[in-house]
Amino acid sequence: MGQQIRLGRITDASGFFKIIDQCTGRVDLITEEGDRLNLRSKICQFMSMTQIFAHQEELNLELVISEESDVSIICEYLGNVSKECVDVSDMKS
């Protein structure tokens, strides 16, 4: 299934997607409605920007990251940008 992390506030979509492009495995965005978008796809990146920026204040999105090395890359970026990289994998039991 992969590791799930809560997505905090993203203010630089270009920088965020550059980090996603560095990932080797699958990175999915789970929307509030339960939709699953593969962020390695450029069309899904475009679609996810509407979710990220339209609901910036009440953002309730999660990432599912298939590769452990990608988790480190993304959490480092999120930690530097938003001070938040919350692992919710264990909370879903």
C-alpha positions as CSV (number, residue, x, y, z in Angstrom):
1,M,0.0,0.0,0.0
2,G,2.8,2.5,0.8
3,Q,3.3,5.0,3.5
4,Q,0.7,7.7,4.0
5,I,1.5,11.3,5.1
6,R,-0.8,14.2,5.6
7,L,-0.1,17.0,3.1
8,G,0.4,20.4,4.8
9,R,0.2,23.8,3.2
10,I,1.9,24.0,-0.2
11,T,2.7,27.5,-1.5
12,D,5.1,26.6,-4.2
13,A,3.5,24.0,-6.6
14,S,6.4,24.1,-9.0
15,G,8.9,23.3,-6.2
16,F,6.6,20.6,-4.9
17,F,6.2,18.9,-8.2
18,K,10.0,19.1,-8.9
19,I,10.4,17.0,-5.8
20,I,7.7,14.6,-6.9
21,D,9.5,14.2,-10.3
22,Q,12.6,13.1,-8.4
23,C,10.8,10.2,-6.9
24,T,11.3,6.7,-8.3
25,G,8.1,5.0,-7.1
26,R,4.4,5.9,-7.2
27,V,3.2,8.9,-5.3
28,D,-0.6,9.3,-5.1
29,L,-2.6,12.2,-3.8
30,I,-5.8,11.2,-1.9
31,T,-8.4,13.9,-2.1
32,E,-11.1,14.6,0.5
33,E,-13.5,12.9,-1.8
34,G,-11.4,9.8,-1.9
35,D,-10.1,10.3,-5.4
36,R,-6.6,8.9,-6.0
37,L,-4.3,10.9,-8.3
38,N,-0.9,9.6,-9.5
39,L,1.3,12.7,-9.0
40,R,3.9,11.3,-11.4
41,S,1.5,12.1,-14.2
42,K,1.6,15.7,-15.5
43,I,-2.2,15.8,-16.0
44,C,-2.8,14.7,-12.5
45,Q,-0.3,17.3,-11.2
46,F,-2.3,19.9,-13.0
47,M,-5.6,18.6,-11.6
48,S,-4.2,18.4,-8.1
49,M,-3.1,22.0,-8.2
50,T,-6.8,23.0,-8.2
51,Q,-7.4,21.0,-5.0
52,I,-4.2,22.3,-3.3
53,F,-4.8,26.0,-4.0
54,A,-8.6,26.2,-4.0
55,H,-8.8,24.8,-0.5
56,Q,-5.6,26.0,1.0
57,E,-7.1,26.9,4.5
58,E,-9.0,23.6,5.0
59,L,-6.6,21.3,3.2
60,N,-7.3,17.7,4.1
61,L,-5.2,15.7,1.6
62,E,-2.8,12.8,2.0
63,L,0.0,11.4,0.0
64,V,0.6,7.6,-0.4
65,I,4.2,7.0,-1.2
66,S,5.3,3.6,-2.4
67,E,9.1,3.8,-2.0
68,E,10.8,4.5,1.4
69,S,13.5,6.6,-0.3
70,D,10.8,8.8,-1.8
71,V,9.2,9.3,1.7
72,S,12.5,10.8,2.9
73,I,12.8,13.1,-0.1
74,I,9.2,14.4,0.2
75,C,9.3,14.7,4.0
76,E,12.5,16.6,3.9
77,Y,10.9,19.1,1.4
78,L,7.7,19.4,3.4
79,G,9.6,19.8,6.6
80,N,11.6,22.6,5.1
81,V,8.6,24.3,3.6
82,S,5.7,23.8,5.9
83,K,7.3,22.3,9.1
84,E,4.9,19.4,8.7
85,C,5.3,15.8,7.5
86,V,2.8,13.7,9.5
87,D,2.9,10.0,9.0
88,V,-0.8,8.8,9.2
89,S,-0.1,5.2,8.2
90,D,-0.4,4.0,11.8
91,M,-3.4,6.2,12.5
92,K,-5.6,4.4,9.9
93,S,-5.7,1.0,11.8
